[in-house]
Structure formats: C-alpha cells, structure tokens
Amino acid sequence: MNKQSLACLCCLTTYLLTPAISHAAPADEEKKVFAELAALIPKDHVVTVDDLYKKWQKVQEKRVTL
C-alpha cells in the first residue's frame, strides 16, 4: 500500500467514525430511564465500594485467625 492510499484510508476512516463518536453520549431519554430505575432500588440495598472493602477485610481477618 503506497503513502497516498494509506493517507486516503486514514482520512476516510476519520470521516466515517467522527459522527459515531460524537453521538456516543447517552441521550436524555436514557438518563431519565436510568434515574427511574435507580429510584426503584431501596436505599438500604445500595452499598459503596468502601462498604464492600470493609466487609472483605473482615472476612480476610476471620480466615487468618482460623
């Protein structure tokens, strides 16, 4: 493949992919659906990464002492 063909291929690829990349963000409708689903989950069922890490540490401590 010569330099001219390669340059043309790169330009064409950029031209074709730019619209797809620019529309990759979630639409407002998707955000609304996500918010509705998140509202359905009881707050006491939601845990953070820190909560999971603390639980993991407790489990690891018990394994070491056994």
C-alpha positions as CSV (number, residue, x, y, z in Angstrom):
1,M,0.0,0.0,0.0
2,N,1.5,3.3,-1.0
3,K,1.5,6.5,1.1
4,Q,-1.3,8.1,-0.9
5,S,-3.6,5.1,-0.4
6,L,-2.8,5.0,3.3
7,A,-3.5,8.7,3.7
8,C,-6.8,8.4,1.9
9,L,-7.8,5.4,4.0
10,C,-6.9,7.3,7.2
11,C,-9.0,10.3,6.1
12,L,-11.9,8.1,5.1
13,T,-11.9,6.2,8.4
14,T,-11.7,9.5,10.4
15,Y,-14.6,10.9,8.3
16,L,-16.8,7.8,8.9
17,L,-16.0,7.4,12.6
18,T,-16.3,11.0,13.8
19,P,-20.2,11.1,13.7
20,A,-20.4,7.8,15.6
21,I,-18.0,9.0,18.3
22,S,-19.8,12.3,18.7
23,H,-23.2,10.6,19.3
24,A,-21.8,8.1,21.9
25,A,-23.0,10.0,24.9
26,P,-26.3,8.8,26.5
27,A,-29.4,10.6,25.4
28,D,-31.6,12.5,27.8
29,E,-34.2,9.7,27.5
30,E,-31.6,7.1,28.6
31,K,-30.7,9.3,31.6
32,K,-34.4,9.5,32.6
33,V,-34.8,5.7,32.4
34,F,-31.7,5.2,34.4
35,A,-32.9,7.7,37.1
36,E,-36.3,5.9,37.2
37,L,-34.6,2.5,37.7
38,A,-32.2,3.9,40.3
39,A,-35.2,5.3,42.2
40,L,-36.8,1.8,42.4
41,I,-33.8,0.4,44.3
42,P,-34.3,0.7,48.1
43,K,-31.6,2.9,49.6
44,D,-30.7,0.2,52.2
45,H,-29.8,-2.2,49.3
46,V,-27.2,0.2,47.8
47,V,-23.6,-0.2,49.1
48,T,-20.5,1.6,48.2
49,V,-17.1,0.3,47.2
50,D,-15.8,1.3,50.7
51,D,-18.5,-0.8,52.3
52,L,-17.6,-3.8,50.2
53,Y,-13.9,-3.3,51.0
54,K,-14.6,-3.2,54.8
55,K,-16.6,-6.4,54.5
56,W,-13.8,-8.1,52.6
57,Q,-11.3,-7.0,55.2
58,K,-13.5,-8.6,58.0
59,V,-13.7,-11.8,56.0
60,Q,-10.0,-11.9,55.5
61,E,-9.3,-11.3,59.2
62,K,-11.5,-14.3,60.1
63,R,-9.7,-16.5,57.6
64,V,-6.4,-15.7,59.0
65,T,-7.4,-16.4,62.6
66,L,-8.9,-19.8,61.8
